[in-house]
């Protein structure tokens, strides 16, 4: 064994193998250790999450008792008399009825076990009823230690939450936990008449939480991004902190558990085990390296000697072997690349000779076979050219995919398609056996697809006639060049101007009743198309799209439409594009007159819509604020808004905010908190919920889609 190590090449090979095995074994140990730790932590996480789910369900069950109390109060015999604003009905509650109400509220308070006070609030009567007395609201709040102005906060939180519980934290407690309130509107009126008020005792709730928490170090209840209640356990086990958020299955708040995971084990606690592991590791590395070196030493040495290298004089013998094989591979790849270049040059030259009619008729069949084409003398040929495509442009790759798809479709129909790039144009040489009709039909289909692309890709198609034989390729190509030369002499463009953002601006201005802006948009579109000198056919398309938008708007808003299909067709047959623009202006005036004469709400409606568009970024914007600003009632705001834009206030406001948010994301603003506040949302949770409702995906997923 020692004789082998006297050989320098054997020693070098052994050291290389030992280094490789050392790294591989170390990586395997690390991978197995990581997997074991990951499995352990996953198990702990699953246990903690299951415990958190049970805890959340237990809290929901406790809060659901309040739903039963609210249902009982709503169906109680004395409930209509208590909530009524009529003195006659109130007088029906005698002394014994009041004692019964106090007694039942006391029973409810004891059943909940976490409540410091349970009361019925009557805002319209400025009255609060608990287990003790009927007293004014201000006196009741002072009695339980809250600010008398707390009623305004309660009513604000219950707005638009007619049938759901709401949590509210006055933070009147001391330390890390505080009392909080549970609110439930008993009636279903827009302005609440009767509210179930439960003041939760933080100490009692701490006991309830502490008796159920096993793994958690901290616990919080969050509503709309705000912490309503917080609890921290002092005797929880030490370890890494992991947050688990569990949404309530019954209510619109979340539970946040901060779980302490077990700390990672110390691997150097037992020095004896560590030493034994290192010894076994070193023994395995040396043994494997020696065995593999013995197996490969002699074959490698013989190979190197045959290659003319002296293994006893070379310190890194394997490097010499590698260098020889790398040089051979590079030479082979270089020869293949050079051969491919010559092949492509020859192929392009052959296609150019066919197009220009300079090919050798005696050797043309030989070149057809050489470049693996299926062209024959008795075939029908046609040449097509796509202008406006540059190889260095971003659209060229998409266009290549289109051409490849076209080649596959043509091959299925028995049509051969060859491609070549000459004089700044992509050329297609199409061939078919006895297929003049086939080629003509295929040309029509390609022309239709190019017309569809013309709205976003500036490409034009020129097609020559169908001719027989190889000479027909040259004749068809000559016709293509004549078409292109005649097109350059013509003035005008085929790409009209009517982008998608201008169409959206037109529709938005119509819905808002801003007819001056509508006329301005139409004027900009007309002026831009006139500067482009578009053809009459394209001008017919632009005016037709605008005419269709006005017609759809009149139908949606049930306005009288005096136009007909024949009037546009008559102007188009007469070749009068200017008459079409005048027709659009006339129809716009008729729509405006019908809009302003439809009802007495229209003028105010336009002002309402403009006010919302100017102040939608304010988080305090509401129907009540608009009603106060314009001096009308809140129901009247809803009615006028519905008649003006054919959409309710909330949907229109959320649409404006979400569209603004999408525009900011498109412009590169990926800070969701900043975007939410700029669009009128006070917290990211509400913004995310509304964004998913109107867009269908979360904001983060929308950002990822834009980055792709």
DRENMARSE-38580 format. One record per residue (C-alpha): x, y, z negated; residue number from 0; residue in one letter. Coordinates in steps of 0.25 Angstrom, whole numbers, plus 5000, padded with zeros to 4 digits. Layout:
N
{{X,Y,Z},NUM,A}
...
// end
This chain:
708
{{5000,5000,5000},0,X}
{{5011,5010,4996},1,X}
{{5018,5007,5010},2,X}
{{5006,5013,5017},3,X}
{{5008,5026,5009},4,X}
{{5023,5027,5014},5,X}
{{5017,5030,5028},6,X}
{{5014,5045,5029},7,X}
{{5002,5043,5039},8,X}
{{4996,5034,5029},9,X}
{{4997,5043,5018},10,X}
{{4991,5055,5026},11,X}
{{4980,5046,5030},12,X}
{{4977,5041,5016},13,X}
{{4977,5056,5011},14,X}
{{4967,5060,5022},15,X}
{{4958,5048,5018},16,X}
{{4959,5050,5004},17,X}
{{4955,5065,5005},18,X}
{{4943,5062,5014},19,X}
{{4938,5051,5004},20,X}
{{4940,5060,4992},21,X}
{{4932,5071,4999},22,X}
{{4921,5061,5003},23,X}
{{4920,5054,4989},24,X}
{{4919,5068,4982},25,X}
{{4908,5072,4992},26,X}
{{4900,5059,4989},27,X}
{{4902,5061,4974},28,X}
{{4897,5075,4975},29,X}
{{4885,5071,4984},30,X}
{{4881,5060,4975},31,X}
{{4882,5069,4962},32,X}
{{4874,5080,4969},33,X}
{{4863,5071,4973},34,X}
{{4862,5065,4959},35,X}
{{4862,5079,4953},36,X}
{{4852,5084,4963},37,X}
{{4843,5072,4961},38,X}
{{4844,5074,4946},39,X}
{{4840,5089,4947},40,X}
{{4829,5085,4957},41,X}
{{4823,5076,4947},42,X}
{{4824,5086,4936},43,X}
{{4817,5097,4945},44,X}
{{4806,5087,4949},45,X}
{{4803,5085,4934},46,X}
{{4804,5099,4931},47,X}
{{4795,5103,4943},48,X}
{{4785,5092,4939},49,X}
{{4785,5097,4925},50,X}
{{4783,5112,4930},51,X}
{{4771,5107,4939},52,X}
{{4764,5100,4926},53,X}
{{4767,5113,4918},54,X}
{{4761,5122,4929},55,X}
{{4749,5113,4930},56,X}
{{4747,5113,4915},57,X}
{{4748,5129,4915},58,X}
{{4737,5129,4926},59,X}
{{4728,5120,4918},60,X}
{{4729,5130,4906},61,X}
{{4726,5142,4915},62,X}
{{4715,5134,4922},63,X}
{{4708,5135,4908},64,X}
{{4706,5150,4911},65,X}
{{4699,5146,4923},66,X}
{{4689,5138,4915},67,X}
{{4687,5150,4905},68,X}
{{4684,5159,4917},69,X}
{{4674,5150,4923},70,X}
{{4667,5148,4910},71,X}
{{4666,5163,4907},72,X}
{{4661,5166,4921},73,X}
{{4650,5156,4919},74,X}
{{4647,5159,4905},75,X}
{{4633,5164,4901},76,X}
{{4638,5178,4896},77,X}
{{4648,5180,4907},78,X}
{{4638,5189,4916},79,X}
{{4634,5197,4904},80,X}
{{4648,5199,4899},81,X}
{{4654,5204,4913},82,X}
{{4642,5212,4917},83,X}
{{4643,5227,4917},84,X}
{{4628,5229,4914},85,X}
{{4625,5233,4899},86,X}
{{4612,5225,4900},87,X}
{{4619,5212,4903},88,X}
{{4630,5215,4893},89,X}
{{4620,5216,4882},90,X}
{{4615,5202,4884},91,X}
{{4628,5198,4877},92,X}
{{4624,5197,4862},93,X}
{{4632,5195,4850},94,X}
{{4632,5180,4851},95,X}
{{4636,5180,4866},96,X}
{{4648,5189,4862},97,X}
{{4652,5179,4851},98,X}
{{4651,5168,4862},99,X}
{{4660,5175,4871},100,X}
{{4670,5177,4861},101,X}
{{4670,5163,4856},102,X}
{{4671,5157,4870},103,X}
{{4683,5166,4873},104,X}
{{4689,5162,4860},105,X}
{{4687,5147,4865},106,X}
{{4693,5150,4878},107,X}
{{4705,5157,4872},108,X}
{{4708,5145,4863},109,X}
{{4706,5135,4874},110,X}
{{4717,5142,4882},111,X}
{{4727,5141,4871},112,X}
{{4736,5150,4877},113,X}
{{4728,5163,4877},114,X}
{{4729,5174,4867},115,X}
{{4716,5181,4871},116,X}
{{4705,5177,4881},117,X}
{{4696,5188,4885},118,X}
{{4686,5192,4896},119,X}
{{4689,5206,4902},120,X}
{{4678,5214,4908},121,X}
{{4684,5226,4915},122,X}
{{4672,5233,4920},123,X}
{{4666,5233,4905},124,X}
{{4680,5236,4899},125,X}
{{4678,5224,4890},126,X}
{{4686,5212,4885},127,X}
{{4680,5200,4878},128,X}
{{4688,5190,4870},129,X}
{{4686,5181,4859},130,X}
{{4685,5192,4849},131,X}
{{4677,5204,4854},132,X}
{{4672,5212,4866},133,X}
{{4682,5224,4867},134,X}
{{4686,5235,4877},135,X}
{{4697,5230,4887},136,X}
{{4707,5240,4881},137,X}
{{4705,5235,4867},138,X}
{{4706,5221,4871},139,X}
{{4719,5222,4878},140,X}
{{4725,5230,4866},141,X}
{{4720,5219,4857},142,X}
{{4728,5208,4865},143,X}
{{4740,5218,4866},144,X}
{{4739,5222,4881},145,X}
{{4739,5235,4888},146,X}
{{4724,5241,4890},147,X}
{{4728,5244,4904},148,X}
{{4730,5229,4906},149,X}
{{4716,5228,4913},150,X}
{{4721,5235,4925},151,X}
{{4732,5225,4927},152,X}
{{4722,5213,4925},153,X}
{{4712,5219,4936},154,X}
{{4724,5221,4946},155,X}
{{4729,5206,4944},156,X}
{{4714,5201,4946},157,X}
{{4712,5208,4959},158,X}
{{4709,5198,4970},159,X}
{{4711,5187,4960},160,X}
{{4696,5184,4957},161,X}
{{4697,5169,4954},162,X}
{{4711,5167,4950},163,X}
{{4719,5168,4937},164,X}
{{4729,5179,4936},165,X}
{{4741,5180,4926},166,X}
{{4745,5193,4921},167,X}
{{4756,5196,4911},168,X}
{{4756,5209,4902},169,X}
{{4769,5205,4896},170,X}
{{4765,5209,4882},171,X}
{{4773,5198,4875},172,X}
{{4787,5198,4870},173,X}
{{4799,5189,4874},174,X}
{{4800,5180,4886},175,X}
{{4785,5177,4886},176,X}
{{4772,5185,4886},177,X}
{{4757,5185,4886},178,X}
{{4750,5185,4900},179,X}
{{4736,5186,4904},180,X}
{{4727,5176,4913},181,X}
{{4716,5183,4920},182,X}
{{4704,5177,4927},183,X}
{{4693,5185,4934},184,X}
{{4680,5178,4930},185,X}
{{4671,5185,4940},186,X}
{{4674,5186,4955},187,X}
{{4672,5201,4958},188,X}
{{4682,5209,4965},189,X}
{{4683,5218,4952},190,X}
{{4683,5209,4940},191,X}
{{4672,5210,4930},192,X}
{{4677,5199,4920},193,X}
{{4691,5194,4918},194,X}
{{4696,5182,4909},195,X}
{{4708,5187,4902},196,X}
{{4717,5177,4895},197,X}
{{4730,5183,4887},198,X}
{{4739,5171,4886},199,X}
{{4747,5170,4873},200,X}
{{4762,5169,4878},201,X}
{{4766,5161,4865},202,X}
{{4754,5151,4867},203,X}
{{4758,5150,4882},204,X}
{{4773,5148,4879},205,X}
{{4769,5136,4870},206,X}
{{4760,5130,4881},207,X}
{{4772,5132,4891},208,X}
{{4782,5127,4882},209,X}
{{4775,5114,4878},210,X}
{{4774,5110,4893},211,X}
{{4788,5115,4898},212,X}
{{4798,5103,4898},213,X}
{{4809,5107,4908},214,X}
{{4806,5122,4910},215,X}
{{4815,5133,4904},216,X}
{{4806,5144,4908},217,X}
{{4792,5146,4914},218,X}
{{4785,5157,4920},219,X}
{{4771,5160,4927},220,X}
{{4772,5169,4939},221,X}
{{4761,5176,4946},222,X}
{{4763,5184,4959},223,X}
{{4778,5184,4956},224,X}
{{4776,5190,4942},225,X}
{{4780,5182,4929},226,X}
{{4768,5181,4920},227,X}
{{4773,5172,4910},228,X}
{{4787,5167,4906},229,X}
{{4791,5156,4896},230,X}
{{4805,5151,4893},231,X}
{{4808,5139,4885},232,X}
{{4820,5139,4875},233,X}
{{4822,5124,4873},234,X}
{{4823,5120,4888},235,X}
{{4835,5111,4892},236,X}
{{4847,5118,4898},237,X}
{{4850,5117,4913},238,X}
{{4849,5124,4926},239,X}
{{4836,5133,4928},240,X}
{{4827,5129,4940},241,X}
{{4814,5137,4943},242,X}
{{4802,5129,4947},243,X}
{{4789,5137,4952},244,X}
{{4776,5130,4951},245,X}
{{4764,5138,4957},246,X}
{{4751,5137,4950},247,X}
{{4741,5127,4956},248,X}
{{4729,5135,4951},249,X}
{{4734,5149,4950},250,X}
{{4742,5160,4958},251,X}
{{4754,5160,4949},252,X}
{{4767,5151,4948},253,X}
{{4774,5144,4937},254,X}
{{4789,5145,4936},255,X}
{{4797,5135,4928},256,X}
{{4812,5137,4925},257,X}
{{4817,5123,4923},258,X}
{{4830,5119,4917},259,X}
{{4837,5108,4925},260,X}
{{4847,5099,4918},261,X}
{{4862,5104,4919},262,X}
{{4871,5097,4928},263,X}
{{4879,5086,4921},264,X}
{{4894,5088,4917},265,X}
{{4902,5079,4926},266,X}
{{4915,5080,4917},267,X}
{{4909,5076,4904},268,X}
{{4915,5063,4904},269,X}
{{4930,5064,4908},270,X}
{{4931,5048,4908},271,X}
{{4920,5047,4919},272,X}
{{4926,5058,4927},273,X}
{{4940,5052,4926},274,X}
{{4935,5039,4931},275,X}
{{4927,5045,4942},276,X}
{{4939,5052,4947},277,X}
{{4947,5040,4947},278,X}
{{4937,5032,4955},279,X}
{{4936,5043,4964},280,X}
{{4951,5044,4967},281,X}
{{4952,5028,4968},282,X}
{{4940,5028,4978},283,X}
{{4947,5039,4987},284,X}
{{4961,5033,4987},285,X}
{{4955,5018,4990},286,X}
{{4946,5023,5001},287,X}
{{4957,5031,5007},288,X}
{{4968,5020,5006},289,X}
{{4958,5010,5012},290,X}
{{4954,5018,5024},291,X}
{{4969,5023,5027},292,X}
{{4973,5008,5027},293,X}
{{4962,5005,5037},294,X}
{{4965,5017,5047},295,X}
{{4980,5019,5045},296,X}
{{4985,5009,5055},297,X}
{{4975,5011,5066},298,X}
{{4977,5027,5066},299,X}
{{4992,5025,5065},300,X}
{{4992,5016,5078},301,X}
{{4983,5026,5085},302,X}
{{4992,5037,5082},303,X}
{{5004,5030,5087},304,X}
{{4997,5027,5100},305,X}
{{4995,5042,5101},306,X}
{{5009,5044,5100},307,X}
{{5010,5050,5086},308,X}
{{5019,5045,5075},309,X}
{{5011,5043,5063},310,X}
{{5023,5042,5053},311,X}
{{5028,5056,5058},312,X}
{{5014,5063,5058},313,X}
{{5009,5068,5044},314,X}
{{4995,5070,5049},315,X}
{{4993,5059,5059},316,X}
{{4978,5059,5059},317,X}
{{4978,5074,5063},318,X}
{{4986,5070,5076},319,X}
{{4976,5060,5080},320,X}
{{4965,5070,5078},321,X}
{{4972,5080,5086},322,X}
{{4974,5070,5098},323,X}
{{4959,5067,5098},324,X}
{{4955,5081,5096},325,X}
{{4963,5085,5108},326,X}
{{4957,5074,5117},327,X}
{{4943,5078,5113},328,X}
{{4946,5093,5116},329,X}
{{4951,5089,5130},330,X}
{{4939,5080,5133},331,X}
{{4929,5091,5128},332,X}
{{4937,5102,5136},333,X}
{{4936,5093,5149},334,X}
{{4921,5090,5147},335,X}
{{4918,5105,5145},336,X}
{{4927,5109,5157},337,X}
{{4920,5098,5166},338,X}
{{4906,5104,5161},339,X}
{{4910,5118,5165},340,X}
{{4914,5113,5179},341,X}
{{4901,5105,5180},342,X}
{{4892,5117,5177},343,X}
{{4900,5126,5186},344,X}
{{4899,5117,5197},345,X}
{{4884,5115,5194},346,X}
{{4881,5130,5194},347,X}
{{4889,5131,5207},348,X}
{{4881,5121,5214},349,X}
{{4868,5127,5209},350,X}
{{4873,5140,5214},351,X}
{{4876,5135,5228},352,X}
{{4862,5129,5229},353,X}
{{4855,5142,5225},354,X}
{{4864,5150,5235},355,X}
{{4863,5140,5246},356,X}
{{4879,5138,5247},357,X}
{{4879,5123,5243},358,X}
{{4886,5112,5252},359,X}
{{4874,5104,5258},360,X}
{{4883,5092,5261},361,X}
{{4888,5091,5246},362,X}
{{4875,5096,5239},363,X}
{{4870,5082,5236},364,X}
{{4884,5079,5229},365,X}
{{4883,5091,5220},366,X}
{{4868,5088,5217},367,X}
{{4873,5074,5211},368,X}
{{4886,5080,5205},369,X}
{{4877,5090,5196},370,X}
{{4867,5079,5193},371,X}
{{4855,5087,5200},372,X}
{{4843,5080,5207},373,X}
{{4842,5090,5218},374,X}
{{4839,5085,5232},375,X}
{{4838,5091,5246},376,X}
{{4824,5088,5248},377,X}
{{4819,5094,5235},378,X}
{{4811,5108,5234},379,X}
{{4819,5119,5227},380,X}
{{4815,5132,5220},381,X}
{{4824,5142,5213},382,X}
{{4819,5150,5201},383,X}
{{4826,5161,5194},384,X}
{{4824,5167,5180},385,X}
{{4830,5181,5178},386,X}
{{4832,5189,5166},387,X}
{{4839,5177,5158},388,X}
{{4853,5180,5154},389,X}
{{4862,5168,5148},390,X}
{{4867,5177,5137},391,X}
{{4853,5181,5132},392,X}
{{4845,5175,5120},393,X}
{{4833,5171,5129},394,X}
{{4842,5162,5138},395,X}
{{4843,5150,5129},396,X}
{{4827,5150,5128},397,X}
{{4827,5151,5143},398,X}
{{4836,5139,5145},399,X}
{{4827,5131,5136},400,X}
{{4815,5135,5145},401,X}
{{4823,5131,5157},402,X}
{{4826,5118,5151},403,X}
{{4812,5115,5148},404,X}
{{4808,5119,5162},405,X}
{{4818,5109,5168},406,X}
{{4812,5098,5159},407,X}
{{4798,5101,5164},408,X}
{{4802,5102,5178},409,X}
{{4810,5089,5178},410,X}
{{4797,5082,5173},411,X}
{{4790,5087,5185},412,X}
{{4801,5083,5195},413,X}
{{4807,5097,5196},414,X}
{{4822,5099,5195},415,X}
{{4827,5112,5189},416,X}
{{4841,5117,5189},417,X}
{{4846,5129,5182},418,X}
{{4857,5139,5186},419,X}
{{4860,5154,5181},420,X}
{{4864,5163,5193},421,X}
{{4864,5178,5194},422,X}
{{4858,5181,5180},423,X}
{{4846,5171,5183},424,X}
{{4842,5157,5178},425,X}
{{4839,5149,5191},426,X}
{{4831,5136,5192},427,X}
{{4833,5127,5204},428,X}
{{4820,5119,5204},429,X}
{{4819,5106,5213},430,X}
{{4808,5096,5216},431,X}
{{4806,5085,5226},432,X}
{{4795,5090,5236},433,X}
{{4791,5099,5224},434,X}
{{4788,5112,5230},435,X}
{{4774,5112,5223},436,X}
{{4781,5108,5210},437,X}
{{4791,5119,5210},438,X}
{{4780,5129,5213},439,X}
{{4772,5125,5201},440,X}
{{4784,5125,5192},441,X}
{{4787,5139,5197},442,X}
{{4773,5144,5192},443,X}
{{4775,5137,5179},444,X}
{{4789,5143,5176},445,X}
{{4783,5157,5181},446,X}
{{4772,5156,5170},447,X}
{{4782,5152,5159},448,X}
{{4791,5164,5163},449,X}
{{4779,5174,5162},450,X}
{{4777,5169,5148},451,X}
{{4791,5172,5144},452,X}
{{4791,5186,5151},453,X}
{{4785,5192,5138},454,X}
{{4798,5189,5130},455,X}
{{4808,5185,5140},456,X}
{{4812,5194,5151},457,X}
{{4814,5183,5162},458,X}
{{4809,5183,5177},459,X}
{{4807,5171,5186},460,X}
{{4810,5171,5201},461,X}
{{4806,5159,5209},462,X}
{{4810,5156,5224},463,X}
{{4802,5147,5233},464,X}
{{4803,5132,5234},465,X}
{{4812,5127,5246},466,X}
{{4817,5113,5250},467,X}
{{4831,5108,5249},468,X}
{{4844,5113,5243},469,X}
{{4843,5125,5253},470,X}
{{4830,5128,5246},471,X}
{{4837,5131,5233},472,X}
{{4844,5143,5240},473,X}
{{4832,5148,5247},474,X}
{{4824,5148,5234},475,X}
{{4835,5155,5226},476,X}
{{4836,5166,5237},477,X}
{{4821,5168,5235},478,X}
{{4823,5170,5220},479,X}
{{4834,5180,5222},480,X}
{{4825,5188,5232},481,X}
{{4814,5188,5221},482,X}
{{4824,5193,5211},483,X}
{{4829,5203,5220},484,X}
{{4815,5208,5223},485,X}
{{4812,5209,5209},486,X}
{{4824,5217,5206},487,X}
{{4819,5227,5216},488,X}
{{4805,5228,5209},489,X}
{{4803,5238,5198},490,X}
{{4796,5234,5185},491,X}
{{4797,5223,5175},492,X}
{{4788,5211,5172},493,X}
{{4790,5212,5157},494,X}
{{4779,5220,5151},495,X}
{{4779,5227,5137},496,X}
{{4769,5223,5126},497,X}
{{4777,5217,5115},498,X}
{{4770,5209,5103},499,X}
{{4773,5220,5093},500,X}
{{4766,5231,5102},501,X}
{{4754,5221,5103},502,X}
{{4753,5220,5088},503,X}
{{4754,5235,5086},504,X}
{{4743,5237,5096},505,X}
{{4734,5227,5088},506,X}
{{4737,5232,5075},507,X}
{{4734,5247,5079},508,X}
{{4721,5242,5085},509,X}
{{4717,5235,5072},510,X}
{{4720,5247,5064},511,X}
{{4712,5256,5073},512,X}
{{4725,5264,5077},513,X}
{{4721,5267,5091},514,X}
{{4731,5278,5093},515,X}
{{4742,5267,5090},516,X}
{{4735,5258,5100},517,X}
{{4736,5268,5111},518,X}
{{4751,5271,5107},519,X}
{{4754,5256,5108},520,X}
{{4747,5254,5122},521,X}
{{4754,5267,5127},522,X}
{{4768,5261,5123},523,X}
{{4765,5248,5129},524,X}
{{4761,5255,5142},525,X}
{{4773,5264,5142},526,X}
{{4783,5253,5140},527,X}
{{4777,5245,5151},528,X}
{{4777,5257,5161},529,X}
{{4792,5259,5158},530,X}
{{4795,5245,5161},531,X}
{{4788,5246,5174},532,X}
{{4781,5232,5173},533,X}
{{4773,5226,5184},534,X}
{{4758,5228,5185},535,X}
{{4755,5213,5181},536,X}
{{4763,5215,5168},537,X}
{{4755,5228,5165},538,X}
{{4742,5221,5167},539,X}
{{4747,5211,5156},540,X}
{{4751,5222,5147},541,X}
{{4737,5229,5148},542,X}
{{4730,5216,5147},543,X}
{{4736,5213,5134},544,X}
{{4733,5226,5128},545,X}
{{4719,5226,5134},546,X}
{{4717,5212,5128},547,X}
{{4721,5217,5114},548,X}
{{4711,5229,5114},549,X}
{{4700,5219,5119},550,X}
{{4704,5209,5107},551,X}
{{4704,5221,5097},552,X}
{{4690,5225,5102},553,X}
{{4684,5211,5100},554,X}
{{4690,5209,5086},555,X}
{{4685,5222,5081},556,X}
{{4671,5221,5088},557,X}
{{4673,5233,5097},558,X}
{{4666,5236,5110},559,X}
{{4675,5232,5122},560,X}
{{4671,5239,5135},561,X}
{{4681,5232,5144},562,X}
{{4680,5221,5153},563,X}
{{4690,5211,5160},564,X}
{{4686,5217,5174},565,X}
{{4691,5231,5171},566,X}
{{4705,5226,5169},567,X}
{{4705,5216,5181},568,X}
{{4700,5228,5190},569,X}
{{4712,5237,5186},570,X}
{{4722,5225,5187},571,X}
{{4716,5222,5201},572,X}
{{4718,5237,5205},573,X}
{{4732,5237,5200},574,X}
{{4730,5248,5190},575,X}
{{4739,5246,5177},576,X}
{{4737,5260,5173},577,X}
{{4722,5257,5173},578,X}
{{4724,5246,5164},579,X}
{{4731,5255,5154},580,X}
{{4719,5265,5155},581,X}
{{4709,5254,5153},582,X}
{{4717,5250,5140},583,X}
{{4716,5264,5135},584,X}
{{4701,5265,5138},585,X}
{{4698,5252,5130},586,X}
{{4707,5257,5119},587,X}
{{4698,5270,5118},588,X}
{{4685,5262,5118},589,X}
{{4690,5253,5107},590,X}
{{4695,5265,5098},591,X}
{{4681,5271,5100},592,X}
{{4674,5258,5096},593,X}
{{4683,5256,5084},594,X}
{{4681,5270,5079},595,X}
{{4666,5269,5081},596,X}
{{4664,5256,5075},597,X}
{{4661,5259,5061},598,X}
{{4664,5270,5051},599,X}
{{4675,5262,5044},600,X}
{{4685,5262,5056},601,X}
{{4691,5276,5053},602,X}
{{4693,5272,5039},603,X}
{{4697,5258,5043},604,X}
{{4709,5264,5051},605,X}
{{4714,5272,5039},606,X}
{{4713,5260,5030},607,X}
{{4721,5251,5039},608,X}
{{4732,5262,5041},609,X}
{{4732,5264,5026},610,X}
{{4735,5249,5024},611,X}
{{4745,5249,5035},612,X}
{{4752,5261,5028},613,X}
{{4752,5255,5014},614,X}
{{4752,5240,5015},615,X}
{{4766,5239,5009},616,X}
{{4760,5244,4996},617,X}
{{4758,5233,4987},618,X}
{{4746,5241,4980},619,X}
{{4738,5242,4993},620,X}
{{4724,5237,4991},621,X}
{{4710,5239,4995},622,X}
{{4707,5247,4983},623,X}
{{4719,5256,4985},624,X}
{{4714,5259,5000},625,X}
{{4699,5261,4995},626,X}
{{4704,5272,4985},627,X}
{{4713,5278,4995},628,X}
{{4702,5280,5005},629,X}
{{4691,5282,4995},630,X}
{{4682,5270,4999},631,X}
{{4678,5257,4991},632,X}
{{4686,5244,4992},633,X}
{{4676,5236,4999},634,X}
{{4675,5247,5009},635,X}
{{4690,5246,5012},636,X}
{{4688,5231,5014},637,X}
{{4677,5233,5024},638,X}
{{4683,5244,5032},639,X}
{{4696,5237,5033},640,X}
{{4689,5224,5038},641,X}
{{4682,5232,5049},642,X}
{{4694,5240,5053},643,X}
{{4705,5229,5055},644,X}
{{4696,5216,5055},645,X}
{{4704,5211,5043},646,X}
{{4703,5212,5028},647,X}
{{4712,5221,5020},648,X}
{{4720,5210,5013},649,X}
{{4723,5203,5026},650,X}
{{4727,5216,5034},651,X}
{{4736,5220,5022},652,X}
{{4743,5207,5021},653,X}
{{4745,5206,5036},654,X}
{{4751,5220,5036},655,X}
{{4761,5216,5025},656,X}
{{4764,5202,5031},657,X}
{{4767,5208,5045},658,X}
{{4776,5219,5038},659,X}
{{4783,5208,5031},660,X}
{{4785,5199,5043},661,X}
{{4791,5212,5050},662,X}
{{4801,5214,5039},663,X}
{{4805,5200,5039},664,X}
{{4807,5200,5054},665,X}
{{4816,5213,5052},666,X}
{{4825,5205,5043},667,X}
{{4820,5208,5029},668,X}
{{4820,5195,5022},669,X}
{{4819,5200,5008},670,X}
{{4805,5195,5004},671,X}
{{4803,5203,4992},672,X}
{{4807,5216,4999},673,X}
{{4797,5212,5011},674,X}
{{4786,5209,5002},675,X}
{{4787,5222,4994},676,X}
{{4788,5230,5007},677,X}
{{4775,5224,5012},678,X}
{{4767,5226,5000},679,X}
{{4769,5214,4991},680,X}
{{4774,5215,4977},681,X}
{{4779,5201,4976},682,X}
{{4785,5191,4985},683,X}
{{4775,5180,4981},684,X}
{{4763,5187,4986},685,X}
{{4770,5191,4999},686,X}
{{4774,5177,5001},687,X}
{{4760,5172,4999},688,X}
{{4754,5182,5009},689,X}
{{4765,5180,5019},690,X}
{{4762,5165,5020},691,X}
{{4747,5168,5021},692,X}
{{4749,5177,5033},693,X}
{{4761,5171,5040},694,X}
{{4760,5157,5036},695,X}
{{4775,5155,5031},696,X}
{{4782,5161,5019},697,X}
{{4791,5173,5021},698,X}
{{4804,5165,5019},699,X}
{{4800,5155,5030},700,X}
{{4796,5167,5039},701,X}
{{4810,5173,5037},702,X}
{{4816,5159,5041},703,X}
{{4808,5159,5053},704,X}
{{4813,5173,5057},705,X}
{{4828,5169,5055},706,X}
{{4827,5157,5064},707,X}
// end
